[in-house]
Amino acid sequence: MSRFRTYLGEVYIELKKANWPWDPKEKGFAKYKELIDSTIVVFIAMILLGAFVAFFDTALRGAFDALAKWVAG
């Protein structure tokens, strides 16, 4: 049990060192401005990457289908 208590104590110390993405001095939604901004950036990056992959997937599928018809035909 003492090893577990030591572990929890070390976890608590490390969590106090962490830099959290919100400002404890602010009130309301302004408190989470950095967190909200970072989340928006991640969502935009996911949408752009998804569009990039979908575009090239569709383009390459069409190119290979055309190549397969040309070789077979």
PQR file with spaces between the fields and no chain letter, atoms N, CA, C, O and H, PARSE charges and radii, in Angstrom:
ATOM       1  N    MET     1       0.825   -1.198    0.000 -0.4000 1.5000
ATOM       2  CA   MET     1       0.000    0.000    0.000 -0.0000 2.0000
ATOM       3  C    MET     1       0.864    1.254    0.000  0.5500 1.7000
ATOM       4  O    MET     1       0.469    2.271   -0.571 -0.5500 1.4000
ATOM       5  N    SER     2       2.036    1.202    0.630 -0.4000 1.5000
ATOM       6  CA   SER     2       2.878    2.397    0.683 -0.0000 2.0000
ATOM       7  C    SER     2       3.466    2.720   -0.692  0.5500 1.7000
ATOM       8  O    SER     2       3.708    3.885   -1.010 -0.5500 1.4000
ATOM       9  H    SER     2       2.357    0.376    1.094  0.4000 1.0000
ATOM      10  N    ARG     3       3.696    1.686   -1.505 -0.4000 1.5000
ATOM      11  CA   ARG     3       4.195    1.938   -2.855 -0.0000 2.0000
ATOM      12  C    ARG     3       3.143    2.675   -3.678  0.5500 1.7000
ATOM      13  O    ARG     3       3.472    3.574   -4.451 -0.5500 1.4000
ATOM      14  H    ARG     3       3.500    0.740   -1.247  0.4000 1.0000
ATOM      15  N    PHE     4       1.886    2.297   -3.512 -0.4000 1.5000
ATOM      16  CA   PHE     4       0.800    2.958   -4.221 -0.0000 2.0000
ATOM      17  C    PHE     4       0.663    4.408   -3.763  0.5500 1.7000
ATOM      18  O    PHE     4       0.462    5.303   -4.584 -0.5500 1.4000
ATOM      19  H    PHE     4       1.618    1.567   -2.883  0.4000 1.0000
ATOM      20  N    ARG     5       0.772    4.639   -2.470 -0.4000 1.5000
ATOM      21  CA   ARG     5       0.693    6.006   -1.935 -0.0000 2.0000
ATOM      22  C    ARG     5       1.865    6.854   -2.442  0.5500 1.7000
ATOM      23  O    ARG     5       1.689    8.032   -2.753 -0.5500 1.4000
ATOM      24  H    ARG     5       0.936    3.912   -1.803  0.4000 1.0000
ATOM      25  N    THR     6       3.054    6.259   -2.526 -0.4000 1.5000
ATOM      26  CA   THR     6       4.222    6.961   -3.064 -0.0000 2.0000
ATOM      27  C    THR     6       3.987    7.315   -4.527  0.5500 1.7000
ATOM      28  O    THR     6       4.288    8.424   -4.970 -0.5500 1.4000
ATOM      29  H    THR     6       3.197    5.302   -2.273  0.4000 1.0000
ATOM      30  N    TYR     7       3.443    6.349   -5.271 -0.4000 1.5000
ATOM      31  CA   TYR     7       3.139    6.576   -6.687 -0.0000 2.0000
ATOM      32  C    TYR     7       2.154    7.739   -6.849  0.5500 1.7000
ATOM      33  O    TYR     7       2.380    8.628   -7.669 -0.5500 1.4000
ATOM      34  H    TYR     7       3.199    5.449   -4.911  0.4000 1.0000
ATOM      35  N    LEU     8       1.078    7.738   -6.082 -0.4000 1.5000
ATOM      36  CA   LEU     8       0.095    8.815   -6.174 -0.0000 2.0000
ATOM      37  C    LEU     8       0.714   10.163   -5.799  0.5500 1.7000
ATOM      38  O    LEU     8       0.390   11.184   -6.406 -0.5500 1.4000
ATOM      39  H    LEU     8       0.894    7.016   -5.415  0.4000 1.0000
ATOM      40  N    GLY     9       1.594   10.171   -4.812 -0.4000 1.5000
ATOM      41  CA   GLY     9       2.280   11.409   -4.436 -0.0000 2.0000
ATOM      42  C    GLY     9       3.144   11.934   -5.571  0.5500 1.7000
ATOM      43  O    GLY     9       3.166   13.136   -5.834 -0.5500 1.4000
ATOM      44  H    GLY     9       1.857    9.342   -4.319  0.4000 1.0000
ATOM      45  N    GLU    10       3.861   11.032   -6.250 -0.4000 1.5000
ATOM      46  CA   GLU    10       4.700   11.442   -7.377 -0.0000 2.0000
ATOM      47  C    GLU    10       3.860   11.935   -8.549  0.5500 1.7000
ATOM      48  O    GLU    10       4.225   12.896   -9.225 -0.5500 1.4000
ATOM      49  H    GLU    10       3.843   10.055   -6.037  0.4000 1.0000
ATOM      50  N    VAL    11       2.730   11.267   -8.783 -0.4000 1.5000
ATOM      51  CA   VAL    11       1.830   11.709   -9.847 -0.0000 2.0000
ATOM      52  C    VAL    11       1.326   13.113   -9.550  0.5500 1.7000
ATOM      53  O    VAL    11       1.299   13.961  -10.442 -0.5500 1.4000
ATOM      54  H    VAL    11       2.433   10.486   -8.233  0.4000 1.0000
ATOM      55  N    TYR    12       0.930   13.365   -8.324 -0.4000 1.5000
ATOM      56  CA   TYR    12       0.435   14.682   -7.924 -0.0000 2.0000
ATOM      57  C    TYR    12       1.512   15.755   -8.134  0.5500 1.7000
ATOM      58  O    TYR    12       1.211   16.844   -8.623 -0.5500 1.4000
ATOM      59  H    TYR    12       0.951   12.676   -7.600  0.4000 1.0000
ATOM      60  N    ILE    13       2.731   15.462   -7.779 -0.4000 1.5000
ATOM      61  CA   ILE    13       3.837   16.419   -7.952 -0.0000 2.0000
ATOM      62  C    ILE    13       4.049   16.718   -9.437  0.5500 1.7000
ATOM      63  O    ILE    13       4.220   17.876   -9.817 -0.5500 1.4000
ATOM      64  H    ILE    13       2.975   14.578   -7.382  0.4000 1.0000
ATOM      65  N    GLU    14       4.038   15.684  -10.271 -0.4000 1.5000
ATOM      66  CA   GLU    14       4.235   15.892  -11.705 -0.0000 2.0000
ATOM      67  C    GLU    14       3.079   16.669  -12.331  0.5500 1.7000
ATOM      68  O    GLU    14       3.302   17.504  -13.208 -0.5500 1.4000
ATOM      69  H    GLU    14       3.899   14.744   -9.962  0.4000 1.0000
ATOM      70  N    LEU    15       1.853   16.408  -11.893 -0.4000 1.5000
ATOM      71  CA   LEU    15       0.705   17.138  -12.433 -0.0000 2.0000
ATOM      72  C    LEU    15       0.750   18.611  -12.055  0.5500 1.7000
ATOM      73  O    LEU    15       0.266   19.455  -12.809 -0.5500 1.4000
ATOM      74  H    LEU    15       1.672   15.730  -11.180  0.4000 1.0000
ATOM      75  N    LYS    16       1.316   18.930  -10.914 -0.4000 1.5000
ATOM      76  CA   LYS    16       1.459   20.343  -10.522 -0.0000 2.0000
ATOM      77  C    LYS    16       2.462   21.066  -11.423  0.5500 1.7000
ATOM      78  O    LYS    16       2.376   22.281  -11.599 -0.5500 1.4000
ATOM      79  H    LYS    16       1.710   18.245  -10.301  0.4000 1.0000
ATOM      80  N    LYS    17       3.416   20.320  -11.994 -0.4000 1.5000
ATOM      81  CA   LYS    17       4.419   20.910  -12.885 -0.0000 2.0000
ATOM      82  C    LYS    17       3.866   21.161  -14.292  0.5500 1.7000
ATOM      83  O    LYS    17       4.425   21.955  -15.049 -0.5500 1.4000
ATOM      84  H    LYS    17       3.487   19.333  -11.851  0.4000 1.0000
ATOM      85  N    ALA    18       2.776   20.487  -14.636 -0.4000 1.5000
ATOM      86  CA   ALA    18       2.236   20.568  -15.997 -0.0000 2.0000
ATOM      87  C    ALA    18       1.728   21.972  -16.310  0.5500 1.7000
ATOM      88  O    ALA    18       1.265   22.698  -15.431 -0.5500 1.4000
ATOM      89  H    ALA    18       2.322   19.842  -14.022  0.4000 1.0000
ATOM      90  N    ASN    19       1.830   22.332  -17.586 -0.4000 1.5000
ATOM      91  CA   ASN    19       1.317   23.611  -18.066 -0.0000 2.0000
ATOM      92  C    ASN    19      -0.025   23.336  -18.737  0.5500 1.7000
ATOM      93  O    ASN    19      -0.067   22.853  -19.869 -0.5500 1.4000
ATOM      94  H    ASN    19       2.206   21.742  -18.300  0.4000 1.0000
ATOM      95  N    TRP    20      -1.114   23.639  -18.048 -0.4000 1.5000
ATOM      96  CA   TRP    20      -2.443   23.322  -18.536 -0.0000 2.0000
ATOM      97  C    TRP    20      -2.910   24.369  -19.543  0.5500 1.7000
ATOM      98  O    TRP    20      -2.551   25.539  -19.414 -0.5500 1.4000
ATOM      99  H    TRP    20      -1.080   24.031  -17.129  0.4000 1.0000
ATOM     100  N    PRO    21      -3.705   23.975  -20.550 -0.5600 1.5000
ATOM     101  CA   PRO    21      -4.102   24.907  -21.619  0.2800 2.0000
ATOM     102  C    PRO    21      -5.279   25.804  -21.242  0.5500 1.7000
ATOM     103  O    PRO    21      -6.139   26.063  -22.083 -0.5500 1.4000
ATOM     104  N    TRP    22      -5.339   26.273  -20.026 -0.4000 1.5000
ATOM     105  CA   TRP    22      -6.350   27.256  -19.644 -0.0000 2.0000
ATOM     106  C    TRP    22      -5.772   28.168  -18.592  0.5500 1.7000
ATOM     107  O    TRP    22      -4.827   27.812  -17.888 -0.5500 1.4000
ATOM     108  H    TRP    22      -4.640   26.062  -19.342  0.4000 1.0000
ATOM     109  N    ASP    23      -6.346   29.343  -18.492 -0.4000 1.5000
ATOM     110  CA   ASP    23      -5.856   30.373  -17.581 -0.0000 2.0000
ATOM     111  C    ASP    23      -6.727   30.384  -16.327  0.5500 1.7000
ATOM     112  O    ASP    23      -7.902   30.742  -16.407 -0.5500 1.4000
ATOM     113  H    ASP    23      -7.113   29.633  -19.064  0.4000 1.0000
ATOM     114  N    PRO    24      -6.187   30.004  -15.183 -0.5600 1.5000
ATOM     115  CA   PRO    24      -7.015   29.936  -13.972  0.2800 2.0000
ATOM     116  C    PRO    24      -7.491   31.304  -13.476  0.5500 1.7000
ATOM     117  O    PRO    24      -8.402   31.381  -12.652 -0.5500 1.4000
ATOM     118  N    LYS    25      -6.878   32.382  -13.974 -0.4000 1.5000
ATOM     119  CA   LYS    25      -7.269   33.727  -13.537 -0.0000 2.0000
ATOM     120  C    LYS    25      -8.524   34.229  -14.240  0.5500 1.7000
ATOM     121  O    LYS    25      -9.210   35.117  -13.733 -0.5500 1.4000
ATOM     122  H    LYS    25      -6.138   32.320  -14.643  0.4000 1.0000
ATOM     123  N    GLU    26      -8.828   33.658  -15.415 -0.4000 1.5000
ATOM     124  CA   GLU    26      -9.986   34.102  -16.197 -0.0000 2.0000
ATOM     125  C    GLU    26     -11.263   33.428  -15.714  0.5500 1.7000
ATOM     126  O    GLU    26     -11.226   32.408  -15.025 -0.5500 1.4000
ATOM     127  H    GLU    26      -8.271   32.936  -15.827  0.4000 1.0000
ATOM     128  N    LYS    27     -12.388   34.018  -16.090 -0.4000 1.5000
ATOM     129  CA   LYS    27     -13.697   33.454  -15.744 -0.0000 2.0000
ATOM     130  C    LYS    27     -14.452   33.092  -17.024  0.5500 1.7000
ATOM     131  O    LYS    27     -14.201   33.686  -18.073 -0.5500 1.4000
ATOM     132  H    LYS    27     -12.418   34.846  -16.650  0.4000 1.0000
ATOM     133  N    GLY    28     -15.359   32.140  -16.953 -0.4000 1.5000
ATOM     134  CA   GLY    28     -16.205   31.774  -18.086 -0.0000 2.0000
ATOM     135  C    GLY    28     -15.422   31.116  -19.206  0.5500 1.7000
ATOM     136  O    GLY    28     -14.411   30.452  -18.976 -0.5500 1.4000
ATOM     137  H    GLY    28     -15.562   31.658  -16.101  0.4000 1.0000
ATOM     138  N    PHE    29     -15.918   31.316  -20.449 -0.4000 1.5000
ATOM     139  CA   PHE    29     -15.282   30.688  -21.606 -0.0000 2.0000
ATOM     140  C    PHE    29     -13.928   31.291  -21.933  0.5500 1.7000
ATOM     141  O    PHE    29     -13.108   30.641  -22.582 -0.5500 1.4000
ATOM     142  H    PHE    29     -16.739   31.855  -20.636  0.4000 1.0000
ATOM     143  N    ALA    30     -13.675   32.524  -21.498 -0.4000 1.5000
ATOM     144  CA   ALA    30     -12.366   33.146  -21.732 -0.0000 2.0000
ATOM     145  C    ALA    30     -11.261   32.334  -21.066  0.5500 1.7000
ATOM     146  O    ALA    30     -10.110   32.373  -21.501 -0.5500 1.4000
ATOM     147  H    ALA    30     -14.341   33.051  -20.971  0.4000 1.0000
ATOM     148  N    LYS    31     -11.605   31.608  -20.023 -0.4000 1.5000
ATOM     149  CA   LYS    31     -10.637   30.778  -19.309 -0.0000 2.0000
ATOM     150  C    LYS    31     -10.044   29.717  -20.231  0.5500 1.7000
ATOM     151  O    LYS    31      -8.878   29.350  -20.091 -0.5500 1.4000
ATOM     152  H    LYS    31     -12.540   31.576  -19.670  0.4000 1.0000
ATOM     153  N    TYR    32     -10.839   29.229  -21.166 -0.4000 1.5000
ATOM     154  CA   TYR    32     -10.429   28.126  -22.029 -0.0000 2.0000
ATOM     155  C    TYR    32     -10.048   28.575  -23.438  0.5500 1.7000
ATOM     156  O    TYR    32     -10.104   27.765  -24.363 -0.5500 1.4000
ATOM     157  H    TYR    32     -11.787   29.527  -21.280  0.4000 1.0000
ATOM     158  N    LYS    33      -9.662   29.839  -23.634 -0.4000 1.5000
ATOM     159  CA   LYS    33      -9.362   30.370  -24.962 -0.0000 2.0000
ATOM     160  C    LYS    33      -8.273   29.566  -25.665  0.5500 1.7000
ATOM     161  O    LYS    33      -8.444   29.192  -26.825 -0.5500 1.4000
ATOM     162  H    LYS    33      -9.617   30.497  -22.882  0.4000 1.0000
ATOM     163  N    GLU    34      -7.171   29.296  -24.995 -0.4000 1.5000
ATOM     164  CA   GLU    34      -6.085   28.539  -25.625 -0.0000 2.0000
ATOM     165  C    GLU    34      -6.538   27.126  -25.988  0.5500 1.7000
ATOM     166  O    GLU    34      -6.199   26.619  -27.057 -0.5500 1.4000
ATOM     167  H    GLU    34      -7.033   29.600  -24.053  0.4000 1.0000
ATOM     168  N    LEU    35      -7.292   26.501  -25.114 -0.4000 1.5000
ATOM     169  CA   LEU    35      -7.795   25.156  -25.383 -0.0000 2.0000
ATOM     170  C    LEU    35      -8.746   25.145  -26.576  0.5500 1.7000
ATOM     171  O    LEU    35      -8.659   24.266  -27.433 -0.5500 1.4000
ATOM     172  H    LEU    35      -7.568   26.912  -24.246  0.4000 1.0000
ATOM     173  N    ILE    36      -9.646   26.112  -26.634 -0.4000 1.5000
ATOM     174  CA   ILE    36     -10.611   26.200  -27.739 -0.0000 2.0000
ATOM     175  C    ILE    36      -9.889   26.495  -29.051  0.5500 1.7000
ATOM     176  O    ILE    36     -10.194   25.886  -30.077 -0.5500 1.4000
ATOM     177  H    ILE    36      -9.717   26.826  -25.937  0.4000 1.0000
ATOM     178  N    ASP    37      -8.935   27.422  -29.026 -0.4000 1.5000
ATOM     179  CA   ASP    37      -8.179   27.749  -30.243 -0.0000 2.0000
ATOM     180  C    ASP    37      -7.398   26.535  -30.749  0.5500 1.7000
ATOM     181  O    ASP    37      -7.371   26.269  -31.951 -0.5500 1.4000
ATOM     182  H    ASP    37      -8.687   27.917  -28.193  0.4000 1.0000
ATOM     183  N    SER    38      -6.772   25.810  -29.846 -0.4000 1.5000
ATOM     184  CA   SER    38      -6.016   24.619  -30.245 -0.0000 2.0000
ATOM     185  C    SER    38      -6.937   23.557  -30.825  0.5500 1.7000
ATOM     186  O    SER    38      -6.583   22.891  -31.797 -0.5500 1.4000
ATOM     187  H    SER    38      -6.794   26.026  -28.870  0.4000 1.0000
ATOM     188  N    THR    39      -8.110   23.397  -30.238 -0.4000 1.5000
ATOM     189  CA   THR    39      -9.069   22.411  -30.733 -0.0000 2.0000
ATOM     190  C    THR    39      -9.540   22.775  -32.134  0.5500 1.7000
ATOM     191  O    THR    39      -9.681   21.894  -32.982 -0.5500 1.4000
ATOM     192  H    THR    39      -8.398   23.938  -29.448  0.4000 1.0000
ATOM     193  N    ILE    40      -9.782   24.042  -32.388 -0.4000 1.5000
ATOM     194  CA   ILE    40     -10.202   24.493  -33.720 -0.0000 2.0000
ATOM     195  C    ILE    40      -9.104   24.213  -34.745  0.5500 1.7000
ATOM     196  O    ILE    40      -9.391   23.767  -35.856 -0.5500 1.4000
ATOM     197  H    ILE    40      -9.667   24.757  -31.699  0.4000 1.0000
ATOM     198  N    VAL    41      -7.863   24.471  -34.380 -0.4000 1.5000
ATOM     199  CA   VAL    41      -6.746   24.202  -35.289 -0.0000 2.0000
ATOM     200  C    VAL    41      -6.680   22.709  -35.629  0.5500 1.7000
ATOM     201  O    VAL    41      -6.456   22.345  -36.783 -0.5500 1.4000
ATOM     202  H    VAL    41      -7.629   24.834  -33.478  0.4000 1.0000
ATOM     203  N    VAL    42      -6.873   21.860  -34.641 -0.4000 1.5000
ATOM     204  CA   VAL    42      -6.831   20.416  -34.876 -0.0000 2.0000
ATOM     205  C    VAL    42      -7.974   19.994  -35.801  0.5500 1.7000
ATOM     206  O    VAL    42      -7.755   19.200  -36.716 -0.5500 1.4000
ATOM     207  H    VAL    42      -7.055   22.156  -33.703  0.4000 1.0000
ATOM     208  N    PHE    43      -9.188   20.509  -35.583 -0.4000 1.5000
ATOM     209  CA   PHE    43     -10.317   20.150  -36.447 -0.0000 2.0000
ATOM     210  C    PHE    43     -10.084   20.603  -37.882  0.5500 1.7000
ATOM     211  O    PHE    43     -10.388   19.861  -38.816 -0.5500 1.4000
ATOM     212  H    PHE    43      -9.365   21.155  -34.840  0.4000 1.0000
ATOM     213  N    ILE    44      -9.554   21.800  -38.074 -0.4000 1.5000
ATOM     214  CA   ILE    44      -9.276   22.289  -39.423 -0.0000 2.0000
ATOM     215  C    ILE    44      -8.211   21.415  -40.094  0.5500 1.7000
ATOM     216  O    ILE    44      -8.332   21.080  -41.272 -0.5500 1.4000
ATOM     217  H    ILE    44      -9.307   22.403  -37.315  0.4000 1.0000
ATOM     218  N    ALA    45      -7.176   21.050  -39.345 -0.4000 1.5000
ATOM     219  CA   ALA    45      -6.133   20.187  -39.901 -0.0000 2.0000
ATOM     220  C    ALA    45      -6.699   18.825  -40.290  0.5500 1.7000
ATOM     221  O    ALA    45      -6.327   18.274  -41.326 -0.5500 1.4000
ATOM     222  H    ALA    45      -7.079   21.322  -38.388  0.4000 1.0000
ATOM     223  N    MET    46      -7.601   18.273  -39.464 -0.4000 1.5000
ATOM     224  CA   MET    46      -8.218   16.986  -39.786 -0.0000 2.0000
ATOM     225  C    MET    46      -9.051   17.076  -41.056  0.5500 1.7000
ATOM     226  O    MET    46      -9.009   16.170  -41.889 -0.5500 1.4000
ATOM     227  H    MET    46      -7.903   18.721  -38.623  0.4000 1.0000
ATOM     228  N    ILE    47      -9.804   18.153  -41.214 -0.4000 1.5000
ATOM     229  CA   ILE    47     -10.641   18.331  -42.409 -0.0000 2.0000
ATOM     230  C    ILE    47      -9.765   18.457  -43.654  0.5500 1.7000
ATOM     231  O    ILE    47     -10.047   17.840  -44.680 -0.5500 1.4000
ATOM     232  H    ILE    47      -9.838   18.889  -40.538  0.4000 1.0000
ATOM     233  N    LEU    48      -8.702   19.258  -43.561 -0.4000 1.5000
ATOM     234  CA   LEU    48      -7.811   19.432  -44.711 -0.0000 2.0000
ATOM     235  C    LEU    48      -7.101   18.126  -45.074  0.5500 1.7000
ATOM     236  O    LEU    48      -6.990   17.789  -46.253 -0.5500 1.4000
ATOM     237  H    LEU    48      -8.473   19.760  -42.727  0.4000 1.0000
ATOM     238  N    LEU    49      -6.628   17.400  -44.084 -0.4000 1.5000
ATOM     239  CA   LEU    49      -5.957   16.132  -44.361 -0.0000 2.0000
ATOM     240  C    LEU    49      -6.936   15.121  -44.947  0.5500 1.7000
ATOM     241  O    LEU    49      -6.588   14.383  -45.868 -0.5500 1.4000
ATOM     242  H    LEU    49      -6.718   17.674  -43.126  0.4000 1.0000
ATOM     243  N    GLY    50      -8.158   15.084  -44.420 -0.4000 1.5000
ATOM     244  CA   GLY    50      -9.171   14.182  -44.960 -0.0000 2.0000
ATOM     245  C    GLY    50      -9.501   14.509  -46.408  0.5500 1.7000
ATOM     246  O    GLY    50      -9.648   13.609  -47.234 -0.5500 1.4000
ATOM     247  H    GLY    50      -8.441   15.684  -43.672  0.4000 1.0000
ATOM     248  N    ALA    51      -9.618   15.804  -46.717 -0.4000 1.5000
ATOM     249  CA   ALA    51      -9.902   16.214  -48.088 -0.0000 2.0000
ATOM     250  C    ALA    51      -8.743   15.847  -49.014  0.5500 1.7000
ATOM     251  O    ALA    51      -8.962   15.393  -50.138 -0.5500 1.4000
ATOM     252  H    ALA    51      -9.498   16.536  -46.046  0.4000 1.0000
ATOM     253  N    PHE    52      -7.526   16.041  -48.550 -0.4000 1.5000
ATOM     254  CA   PHE    52      -6.330   15.695  -49.329 -0.0000 2.0000
ATOM     255  C    PHE    52      -6.314   14.205  -49.646  0.5500 1.7000
ATOM     256  O    PHE    52      -6.106   13.817  -50.796 -0.5500 1.4000
ATOM     257  H    PHE    52      -7.348   16.410  -47.638  0.4000 1.0000
ATOM     258  N    VAL    53      -6.529   13.377  -48.644 -0.4000 1.5000
ATOM     259  CA   VAL    53      -6.513   11.929  -48.837 -0.0000 2.0000
ATOM     260  C    VAL    53      -7.660   11.490  -49.749  0.5500 1.7000
ATOM     261  O    VAL    53      -7.465   10.651  -50.629 -0.5500 1.4000
ATOM     262  H    VAL    53      -6.697   13.692  -47.710  0.4000 1.0000
ATOM     263  N    ALA    54      -8.849   12.050  -49.543 -0.4000 1.5000
ATOM     264  CA   ALA    54     -10.004   11.681  -50.373 -0.0000 2.0000
ATOM     265  C    ALA    54      -9.769   12.068  -51.830  0.5500 1.7000
ATOM     266  O    ALA    54     -10.102   11.301  -52.734 -0.5500 1.4000
ATOM     267  H    ALA    54      -9.007   12.731  -48.828  0.4000 1.0000
ATOM     268  N    PHE    55      -9.196   13.258  -52.069 -0.4000 1.5000
ATOM     269  CA   PHE    55      -8.935   13.698  -53.433 -0.0000 2.0000
ATOM     270  C    PHE    55      -7.976   12.741  -54.139  0.5500 1.7000
ATOM     271  O    PHE    55      -8.257   12.281  -55.246 -0.5500 1.4000
ATOM     272  H    PHE    55      -8.926   13.881  -51.335  0.4000 1.0000
ATOM     273  N    PHE    56      -6.849   12.443  -53.500 -0.4000 1.5000
ATOM     274  CA   PHE    56      -5.868   11.580  -54.154 -0.0000 2.0000
ATOM     275  C    PHE    56      -6.351   10.143  -54.245  0.5500 1.7000
ATOM     276  O    PHE    56      -5.993    9.435  -55.187 -0.5500 1.4000
ATOM     277  H    PHE    56      -6.621   12.817  -52.600  0.4000 1.0000
ATOM     278  N    ASP    57      -7.156    9.694  -53.289 -0.4000 1.5000
ATOM     279  CA   ASP    57      -7.734    8.355  -53.375 -0.0000 2.0000
ATOM     280  C    ASP    57      -8.636    8.255  -54.594  0.5500 1.7000
ATOM     281  O    ASP    57      -8.552    7.292  -55.356 -0.5500 1.4000
ATOM     282  H    ASP    57      -7.447   10.268  -52.524  0.4000 1.0000
ATOM     283  N    THR    58      -9.496    9.244  -54.780 -0.4000 1.5000
ATOM     284  CA   THR    58     -10.404    9.249  -55.927 -0.0000 2.0000
ATOM     285  C    THR    58      -9.638    9.379  -57.240  0.5500 1.7000
ATOM     286  O    THR    58      -9.935    8.678  -58.207 -0.5500 1.4000
ATOM     287  H    THR    58      -9.565   10.027  -54.161  0.4000 1.0000
ATOM     288  N    ALA    59      -8.660   10.267  -57.276 -0.4000 1.5000
ATOM     289  CA   ALA    59      -7.889   10.480  -58.502 -0.0000 2.0000
ATOM     290  C    ALA    59      -7.094    9.233  -58.883  0.5500 1.7000
ATOM     291  O    ALA    59      -7.089    8.830  -60.046 -0.5500 1.4000
ATOM     292  H    ALA    59      -8.418   10.837  -56.490  0.4000 1.0000
ATOM     293  N    LEU    60      -6.433    8.629  -57.919 -0.4000 1.5000
ATOM     294  CA   LEU    60      -5.638    7.439  -58.226 -0.0000 2.0000
ATOM     295  C    LEU    60      -6.515    6.246  -58.580  0.5500 1.7000
ATOM     296  O    LEU    60      -6.152    5.442  -59.438 -0.5500 1.4000
ATOM     297  H    LEU    60      -6.437    8.955  -56.973  0.4000 1.0000
ATOM     298  N    ARG    61      -7.675    6.125  -57.921 -0.4000 1.5000
ATOM     299  CA   ARG    61      -8.593    5.039  -58.264 -0.0000 2.0000
ATOM     300  C    ARG    61      -9.058    5.188  -59.711  0.5500 1.7000
ATOM     301  O    ARG    61      -9.084    4.211  -60.459 -0.5500 1.4000
ATOM     302  H    ARG    61      -7.970    6.778  -57.223  0.4000 1.0000
ATOM     303  N    GLY    62      -9.423    6.403  -60.107 -0.4000 1.5000
ATOM     304  CA   GLY    62      -9.841    6.646  -61.482 -0.0000 2.0000
ATOM     305  C    GLY    62      -8.720    6.389  -62.469  0.5500 1.7000
ATOM     306  O    GLY    62      -8.952    5.829  -63.540 -0.5500 1.4000
ATOM     307  H    GLY    62      -9.402    7.197  -59.499  0.4000 1.0000
ATOM     308  N    ALA    63      -7.498    6.794  -62.117 -0.4000 1.5000
ATOM     309  CA   ALA    63      -6.365    6.577  -63.011 -0.0000 2.0000
ATOM     310  C    ALA    63      -6.074    5.083  -63.179  0.5500 1.7000
ATOM     311  O    ALA    63      -5.819    4.622  -64.291 -0.5500 1.4000
ATOM     312  H    ALA    63      -7.310    7.249  -61.247  0.4000 1.0000
ATOM     313  N    PHE    64      -6.110    4.337  -62.090 -0.4000 1.5000
ATOM     314  CA   PHE    64      -5.841    2.906  -62.187 -0.0000 2.0000
ATOM     315  C    PHE    64      -6.971    2.159  -62.885  0.5500 1.7000
ATOM     316  O    PHE    64      -6.719    1.190  -63.601 -0.5500 1.4000
ATOM     317  H    PHE    64      -6.317    4.712  -61.187  0.4000 1.0000
ATOM     318  N    ASP    65      -8.197    2.592  -62.690 -0.4000 1.5000
ATOM     319  CA   ASP    65      -9.312    1.980  -63.433 -0.0000 2.0000
ATOM     320  C    ASP    65      -9.142    2.219  -64.932  0.5500 1.7000
ATOM     321  O    ASP    65      -9.336    1.308  -65.737 -0.5500 1.4000
ATOM     322  H    ASP    65      -8.401    3.379  -62.108  0.4000 1.0000
ATOM     323  N    ALA    66      -8.783    3.438  -65.299 -0.4000 1.5000
ATOM     324  CA   ALA    66      -8.574    3.748  -66.719 -0.0000 2.0000
ATOM     325  C    ALA    66      -7.403    2.950  -67.279  0.5500 1.7000
ATOM     326  O    ALA    66      -7.471    2.460  -68.406 -0.5500 1.4000
ATOM     327  H    ALA    66      -8.625    4.178  -64.645  0.4000 1.0000
ATOM     328  N    LEU    67      -6.338    2.814  -66.506 -0.4000 1.5000
ATOM     329  CA   LEU    67      -5.176    2.039  -66.935 -0.0000 2.0000
ATOM     330  C    LEU    67      -5.542    0.564  -67.083  0.5500 1.7000
ATOM     331  O    LEU    67      -5.110   -0.091  -68.031 -0.5500 1.4000
ATOM     332  H    LEU    67      -6.284    3.212  -65.590  0.4000 1.0000
ATOM     333  N    ALA    68      -6.331    0.042  -66.156 -0.4000 1.5000
ATOM     334  CA   ALA    68      -6.729   -1.362  -66.240 -0.0000 2.0000
ATOM     335  C    ALA    68      -7.597   -1.615  -67.457  0.5500 1.7000
ATOM     336  O    ALA    68      -7.446   -2.651  -68.104 -0.5500 1.4000
ATOM     337  H    ALA    68      -6.683    0.574  -65.385  0.4000 1.0000
ATOM     338  N    LYS    69      -8.512   -0.694  -67.794 -0.4000 1.5000
ATOM     339  CA   LYS    69      -9.349   -0.844  -68.990 -0.0000 2.0000
ATOM     340  C    LYS    69      -8.505   -0.761  -70.256  0.5500 1.7000
ATOM     341  O    LYS    69      -8.751   -1.480  -71.224 -0.5500 1.4000
ATOM     342  H    LYS    69      -8.635    0.147  -67.268  0.4000 1.0000
ATOM     343  N    TRP    70      -7.510    0.121  -70.243 -0.4000 1.5000
ATOM     344  CA   TRP    70      -6.647    0.301  -71.408 -0.0000 2.0000
ATOM     345  C    TRP    70      -5.800   -0.958  -71.628  0.5500 1.7000
ATOM     346  O    TRP    70      -5.637   -1.405  -72.763 -0.5500 1.4000
ATOM     347  H    TRP    70      -7.311    0.706  -69.456  0.4000 1.0000
ATOM     348  N    VAL    71      -5.264   -1.524  -70.548 -0.4000 1.5000
ATOM     349  CA   VAL    71      -4.417   -2.731  -70.661 -0.0000 2.0000
ATOM     350  C    VAL    71      -5.288   -3.924  -71.061  0.5500 1.7000
ATOM     351  O    VAL    71      -4.872   -4.728  -71.895 -0.5500 1.4000
ATOM     352  H    VAL    71      -5.397   -1.161  -69.626  0.4000 1.0000
ATOM     353  N    ALA    72      -6.474   -4.055  -70.491 -0.4000 1.5000
ATOM     354  CA   ALA    72      -7.340   -5.207  -70.769 -0.0000 2.0000
ATOM     355  C    ALA    72      -8.005   -5.080  -72.145  0.5500 1.7000
ATOM     356  O    ALA    72      -8.322   -6.081  -72.788 -0.5500 1.4000
ATOM     357  H    ALA    72      -6.812   -3.402  -69.814  0.4000 1.0000
ATOM     358  N    GLY    73      -8.208   -3.845  -72.580 -0.4000 1.5000
ATOM     359  CA   GLY    73      -9.001   -3.642  -73.783 -0.0000 2.0000
ATOM     360  C    GLY    73      -8.251   -3.613  -75.035  0.5500 1.7000
ATOM     361  O    GLY    73      -8.840   -3.446  -76.103 -0.5500 1.4000
ATOM     362  H    GLY    73      -7.951   -3.032  -72.058  0.4000 1.0000
